[in-house]
Amino acid sequence: MSAGASKAVALDLADPLAGKRELFELPPGVIYLDGNSLGPPPKAAFAELEQTARHEWGEGLVRSWNDAGWWSLTDTLGDRVGRLIGAQAGQTVVTDSTSINVFKALHAALALRPNRQVILAERDSFPSDLYIAEGVAASRPGAELRLSADSTTLADMIDERTAVVLINHVDYRTGALRDMATLTRRAHRAGALVVWDLCHSVGVVSIEVDALDVDLAIGCTYKYLNGGPGAPAFIFANRRHHEGLAQPLSGWWAHAAPFAMESGYRPAAGIRRLLCGTQPILSLRALKAALDALEGVDVAAIRAKSLALTSFFMELVEPVCRDFDAHIITPRSDGRGSQVAIAHEQAYPVIQALIDRGVIGDFRAPDIMRFGFAPLYLSYRDVADAVSAIREVLASEAWRDARFSTRALVT
């Protein structure tokens, strides 16, 4: 047994979260390091979907909107996600997709700052965020999207013209963690609002949106929250902004009296103003099972294991990187999320060769291998075995097999 594997055994024996692995459905022989893209299903999700589809939908039919609490899922699940990001009840709803929620959040922020026209974001933000920001700017006369080169430049660019700053809490490529407290204070000092994208941090990083007076935040639930492919996203709005919240997707679920069937729109009170249309109940119930798996688990304990797993991985993989012209681009300090990114000229075929061996990570253009570390179902032995596989693939040059260079649609 290698030194890394021996150390892993000791770390696993001392791991207070080790028992959580049994809550998830994971294929035998697979080391899953892509939970930063799509988390695996909680075992309870299958029973939850069966109950919802066969009994509540199949037997209860339309009555289940009331009898099974379907109508209120956006709010009850929203409050549960809210607890994971440090938000008191009544400020978070689970609804729509991340992109749609970015659209709503930016419009809401611009409406709250009517005398300002600039949306500020990082040039290397998650592309969908930027696409939506472009669309928002194009739809509002006088609005302008300005992009910074990095987070330091971003802070320096905030000025009296800035209405809203859109920031990714974790850089999806490098895993670098942005300083939420400092950037939020900087925006507020300039009179601007801030929208935080929490997609790559919710569930694995301790977040305190209330304590830091964050204005708005959005995020997905299918990564570290394990809600399933295409699971509904969430949106948070600070209670002090609720009275002035306005967004253009004024659907019936955001109406003050949805079943009054009025011809004119009247916004609901509070956070429900950020809803839109009918929500996907089956997906919401799968998310409920995923959130059940997190019940009673302190996010601080998850964060501690996240840092330990990623540190252990970097410790073991650093010599491999030196030997094969690769380099870690994720911060070595605690200023990272729960992933480690490695740059290598042949990143795509190397990842495909690893997947062929049962070690699943992913690739991001142009040359980044991403490995995500989800503390609830990953062990330290998984880390040691993954690094052994990386060394084997690089040393044997197995990645040169032509089948590993054929680009799939989804990378």
Helices and strands as residue ranges (DSSP letters): H 3-13, G 18-23, E 31-32, H 44-50, I 51-60, G 61-63, H 64-67, H 73-84, E 92-94, H 98-112, E 118-122, H 127-139, E 144-148, H 151-157, E 162-168, H 180-189, E 193-197, E 216-219, E 234-237, G 239-244, G 252-254, G 258-260, G 270-274, H 281-294, H 299-323, E 327-328, E 339-343, H 347-356, E 359-360, E 362-364, E 368-372, H 380-396, G 398-400, G 402-405
